[in-house]
Amino acid sequence: MATRQMGAAARAEAQAVGRTLDRGAAFALAAQLLQAPESDSPDVLQPVEALLTRRELEIARGLAQGLTNRGIAAQMFISEGTVRAHVEHILRKLGVRSRAEVAACLRSPVA
């Protein structure tokens, strides 16, 4: 959504939220906005919990804890290959490229 289409109050609020985001969360938010379909209504960003399945969210939390695929697999009693596939899905769904950006999305109030 372009800032020129927003009212002054909405623009100020969006800028205030933007200033609180770290770099990874800002990139994730920008990617989500770029992937959002065009419409006349304001964009509504979905929380990470709405974008990921329950299992993907568990794995994303493991990523945020700094666990390796092997560590996540052992903790969840699944194979490393399954974790790897879930990580790929998580990255694609969140529009990010790294595990650190996934962690930032989980910390972000608007991801």
C-alpha positions in Angstrom: 0.0 0.0 0.0 1.5 3.3 -1.0 1.8 5.9 1.7 0.2 8.5 -0.5 -3.0 6.4 -0.4 -3.1 6.5 3.4 -4.5 9.1 5.7 -2.1 11.1 7.8 -2.9 9.2 11.0 -2.5 5.8 9.3 0.8 6.9 7.7 2.1 8.1 11.0 1.1 4.8 12.7 2.7 2.7 10.0 5.9 4.7 10.2 6.0 4.3 14.0 5.6 0.6 13.7 8.2 0.5 10.9 10.7 2.2 13.2 10.4 -0.6 15.8 11.2 -3.4 13.4 14.7 -4.8 13.1 16.2 -5.3 9.6 15.0 -8.9 9.2 11.4 -8.1 10.3 11.4 -5.1 8.0 12.4 -7.2 5.0 9.8 -9.9 5.9 7.1 -7.2 6.1 8.2 -5.7 2.8 8.1 -9.1 1.1 4.7 -9.7 2.5 3.4 -6.4 1.2 4.9 -7.0 -2.2 3.2 -10.4 -2.4 -0.2 -9.0 -1.3 -2.8 -8.7 -4.0 -3.8 -5.2 -5.1 -7.2 -4.0 -3.9 -9.0 -0.9 -3.0 -9.2 -1.9 0.7 -6.2 -1.4 3.0 -3.9 -4.3 3.3 -4.3 -6.4 6.4 -1.2 -8.2 7.4 -1.5 -11.7 8.8 0.4 -12.7 11.8 2.9 -15.5 11.4 0.5 -17.9 13.2 -2.0 -17.4 10.4 0.5 -18.0 7.6 2.1 -21.2 8.9 0.7 -24.6 9.8 0.9 -25.7 13.5 3.9 -28.0 12.6 5.7 -25.2 10.6 5.2 -22.8 13.5 6.8 -25.4 15.9 9.8 -25.6 13.5 10.0 -21.9 13.1 10.2 -21.6 16.9 13.0 -24.1 16.8 14.8 -21.9 14.2 14.3 -18.9 16.4 16.0 -20.8 19.3 19.0 -21.3 17.0 18.5 -25.0 16.7 19.9 -26.9 13.7 17.7 -29.1 11.5 19.1 -32.1 13.3 18.3 -30.5 16.7 14.7 -29.7 15.6 14.3 -33.2 14.2 15.5 -34.8 17.4 13.2 -32.6 19.5 10.2 -33.3 17.4 10.9 -37.0 16.6 10.9 -36.4 12.8 13.6 -36.8 10.1 16.0 -34.1 9.2 14.6 -34.3 5.6 11.2 -33.5 6.9 12.6 -30.5 8.9 14.4 -29.3 5.8 11.2 -29.4 3.7 9.3 -27.5 6.4 12.0 -24.9 6.6 11.8 -24.4 2.8 8.0 -24.0 3.1 8.4 -21.5 6.0 10.9 -19.4 4.1 8.6 -19.3 1.1 5.5 -18.5 3.0 7.1 -15.7 5.0 8.9 -14.3 2.0 12.3 -14.5 3.7 15.7 -16.0 2.8 17.3 -16.9 6.1 16.7 -18.6 9.4 17.5 -15.3 11.1 14.7 -13.6 9.2 12.3 -16.3 10.3 13.2 -15.5 13.9 12.7 -11.8 13.3 9.2 -12.6 11.9 8.3 -14.4 15.1 9.4 -11.4 17.1 7.7 -8.8 14.9 4.3 -7.5 16.0 3.2 -7.3 12.4 4.9 -10.1 10.6 
